[in-house]
Amino acid sequence: MEAGGFDSVQALFIALGMIGAEIYTSNYHKAGQLFWDKPGSGYGFPVAPTLRDLLIGDDTKFV
């Protein structure tokens, strides 16, 4: 995949959102096999508003 934007900051934000979308829609997340620091704490990547119902742990606090 590719991410682009008007400037480098926008491109970075879009890329991070794409990573978050990939993680939260992955089969590993659905199966509970994916975690960062500890199981169920979230991953720390932003997601689009349409995916916010999938957020878990600390990620739900920073919506």
mmCIF file of the C-alpha atoms, coordinates in Angstrom:
data_MODEL
# 
_entry.id   MODEL 
# 
loop_
_atom_site.group_PDB 
_atom_site.id 
_atom_site.type_symbol 
_atom_site.label_atom_id 
_atom_site.label_alt_id 
_atom_site.label_comp_id 
_atom_site.label_asym_id 
_atom_site.label_entity_id 
_atom_site.label_seq_id 
_atom_site.pdbx_PDB_ins_code 
_atom_site.Cartn_x 
_atom_site.Cartn_y 
_atom_site.Cartn_z 
_atom_site.occupancy 
_atom_site.B_iso_or_equiv 
_atom_site.pdbx_formal_charge 
_atom_site.auth_seq_id 
_atom_site.auth_comp_id 
_atom_site.auth_asym_id 
_atom_site.auth_atom_id 
_atom_site.pdbx_PDB_model_num 
ATOM 1  C CA . MET A 1 1  ? 0.000   0.000   0.000  1.00 0.00 ? 1  MET A CA 1 
ATOM 2  C CA . GLU A 1 2  ? 0.965   3.603   -0.382 1.00 0.00 ? 2  GLU A CA 1 
ATOM 3  C CA . ALA A 1 3  ? 0.075   6.700   1.604  1.00 0.00 ? 3  ALA A CA 1 
ATOM 4  C CA . GLY A 1 4  ? 0.391   10.221  0.322  1.00 0.00 ? 4  GLY A CA 1 
ATOM 5  C CA . GLY A 1 5  ? -0.729  13.632  1.412  1.00 0.00 ? 5  GLY A CA 1 
ATOM 6  C CA . PHE A 1 6  ? -0.486  17.354  0.867  1.00 0.00 ? 6  PHE A CA 1 
ATOM 7  C CA . ASP A 1 7  ? 2.643   17.430  3.035  1.00 0.00 ? 7  ASP A CA 1 
ATOM 8  C CA . SER A 1 8  ? 4.800   14.976  4.950  1.00 0.00 ? 8  SER A CA 1 
ATOM 9  C CA . VAL A 1 9  ? 2.811   15.297  8.190  1.00 0.00 ? 9  VAL A CA 1 
ATOM 10 C CA . GLN A 1 10 ? -0.461  14.456  6.466  1.00 0.00 ? 10 GLN A CA 1 
ATOM 11 C CA . ALA A 1 11 ? 1.169   11.527  4.672  1.00 0.00 ? 11 ALA A CA 1 
ATOM 12 C CA . LEU A 1 12 ? 2.510   10.208  7.973  1.00 0.00 ? 12 LEU A CA 1 
ATOM 13 C CA . PHE A 1 13 ? -0.889  10.510  9.672  1.00 0.00 ? 13 PHE A CA 1 
ATOM 14 C CA . ILE A 1 14 ? -2.579  8.690   6.784  1.00 0.00 ? 14 ILE A CA 1 
ATOM 15 C CA . ALA A 1 15 ? 0.076   5.937   6.869  1.00 0.00 ? 15 ALA A CA 1 
ATOM 16 C CA . LEU A 1 16 ? -0.390  5.442   10.625 1.00 0.00 ? 16 LEU A CA 1 
ATOM 17 C CA . GLY A 1 17 ? -4.159  5.213   10.108 1.00 0.00 ? 17 GLY A CA 1 
ATOM 18 C CA . MET A 1 18 ? -3.626  2.589   7.422  1.00 0.00 ? 18 MET A CA 1 
ATOM 19 C CA . ILE A 1 19 ? -1.483  0.569   9.823  1.00 0.00 ? 19 ILE A CA 1 
ATOM 20 C CA . GLY A 1 20 ? -4.180  0.833   12.493 1.00 0.00 ? 20 GLY A CA 1 
ATOM 21 C CA . ALA A 1 21 ? -6.830  -0.329  10.034 1.00 0.00 ? 21 ALA A CA 1 
ATOM 22 C CA . GLU A 1 22 ? -4.696  -3.297  8.974  1.00 0.00 ? 22 GLU A CA 1 
ATOM 23 C CA . ILE A 1 23 ? -4.079  -4.315  12.577 1.00 0.00 ? 23 ILE A CA 1 
ATOM 24 C CA . TYR A 1 24 ? -7.651  -3.949  13.824 1.00 0.00 ? 24 TYR A CA 1 
ATOM 25 C CA . THR A 1 25 ? -9.163  -5.796  10.846 1.00 0.00 ? 25 THR A CA 1 
ATOM 26 C CA . SER A 1 26 ? -6.601  -8.610  10.860 1.00 0.00 ? 26 SER A CA 1 
ATOM 27 C CA . ASN A 1 27 ? -7.458  -12.193 11.657 1.00 0.00 ? 27 ASN A CA 1 
ATOM 28 C CA . TYR A 1 28 ? -4.815  -12.121 14.402 1.00 0.00 ? 28 TYR A CA 1 
ATOM 29 C CA . HIS A 1 29 ? -6.663  -9.328  16.212 1.00 0.00 ? 29 HIS A CA 1 
ATOM 30 C CA . LYS A 1 30 ? -10.012 -11.083 15.772 1.00 0.00 ? 30 LYS A CA 1 
ATOM 31 C CA . ALA A 1 31 ? -8.536  -14.284 17.225 1.00 0.00 ? 31 ALA A CA 1 
ATOM 32 C CA . GLY A 1 32 ? -6.928  -12.429 20.150 1.00 0.00 ? 32 GLY A CA 1 
ATOM 33 C CA . GLN A 1 33 ? -3.427  -13.514 19.105 1.00 0.00 ? 33 GLN A CA 1 
ATOM 34 C CA . LEU A 1 34 ? -2.060  -10.005 18.584 1.00 0.00 ? 34 LEU A CA 1 
ATOM 35 C CA . PHE A 1 35 ? -0.883  -7.696  21.351 1.00 0.00 ? 35 PHE A CA 1 
ATOM 36 C CA . TRP A 1 36 ? 1.695   -4.985  21.931 1.00 0.00 ? 36 TRP A CA 1 
ATOM 37 C CA . ASP A 1 37 ? 2.610   -4.589  25.607 1.00 0.00 ? 37 ASP A CA 1 
ATOM 38 C CA . LYS A 1 38 ? 0.087   -6.915  27.215 1.00 0.00 ? 38 LYS A CA 1 
ATOM 39 C CA . PRO A 1 39 ? -2.979  -8.676  25.836 1.00 0.00 ? 39 PRO A CA 1 
ATOM 40 C CA . GLY A 1 40 ? -6.025  -6.450  25.484 1.00 0.00 ? 40 GLY A CA 1 
ATOM 41 C CA . SER A 1 41 ? -4.219  -3.131  25.975 1.00 0.00 ? 41 SER A CA 1 
ATOM 42 C CA . GLY A 1 42 ? -4.454  -1.869  22.375 1.00 0.00 ? 42 GLY A CA 1 
ATOM 43 C CA . TYR A 1 43 ? -1.829  -1.049  19.775 1.00 0.00 ? 43 TYR A CA 1 
ATOM 44 C CA . GLY A 1 44 ? -1.401  2.730   19.801 1.00 0.00 ? 44 GLY A CA 1 
ATOM 45 C CA . PHE A 1 45 ? -2.323  3.433   16.174 1.00 0.00 ? 45 PHE A CA 1 
ATOM 46 C CA . PRO A 1 46 ? -5.088  5.791   15.064 1.00 0.00 ? 46 PRO A CA 1 
ATOM 47 C CA . VAL A 1 47 ? -8.039  4.414   13.113 1.00 0.00 ? 47 VAL A CA 1 
ATOM 48 C CA . ALA A 1 48 ? -10.793 5.944   11.008 1.00 0.00 ? 48 ALA A CA 1 
ATOM 49 C CA . PRO A 1 49 ? -14.061 6.756   12.820 1.00 0.00 ? 49 PRO A CA 1 
ATOM 50 C CA . THR A 1 50 ? -15.769 3.841   11.057 1.00 0.00 ? 50 THR A CA 1 
ATOM 51 C CA . LEU A 1 51 ? -13.407 1.383   12.797 1.00 0.00 ? 51 LEU A CA 1 
ATOM 52 C CA . ARG A 1 52 ? -13.529 2.836   16.307 1.00 0.00 ? 52 ARG A CA 1 
ATOM 53 C CA . ASP A 1 53 ? -15.957 0.155   17.490 1.00 0.00 ? 53 ASP A CA 1 
ATOM 54 C CA . LEU A 1 54 ? -13.057 -2.325  17.121 1.00 0.00 ? 54 LEU A CA 1 
ATOM 55 C CA . LEU A 1 55 ? -10.746 -0.465  19.538 1.00 0.00 ? 55 LEU A CA 1 
ATOM 56 C CA . ILE A 1 56 ? -9.662  -2.222  22.717 1.00 0.00 ? 56 ILE A CA 1 
ATOM 57 C CA . GLY A 1 57 ? -7.879  -1.332  25.936 1.00 0.00 ? 57 GLY A CA 1 
ATOM 58 C CA . ASP A 1 58 ? -6.026  1.977   26.171 1.00 0.00 ? 58 ASP A CA 1 
ATOM 59 C CA . ASP A 1 59 ? -6.917  2.814   22.551 1.00 0.00 ? 59 ASP A CA 1 
ATOM 60 C CA . THR A 1 60 ? -10.536 3.421   23.601 1.00 0.00 ? 60 THR A CA 1 
ATOM 61 C CA . LYS A 1 61 ? -9.433  6.236   25.932 1.00 0.00 ? 61 LYS A CA 1 
ATOM 62 C CA . PHE A 1 62 ? -7.898  8.396   23.207 1.00 0.00 ? 62 PHE A CA 1 
ATOM 63 C CA . VAL A 1 63 ? -10.705 8.471   20.648 1.00 0.00 ? 63 VAL A CA 1 
# 
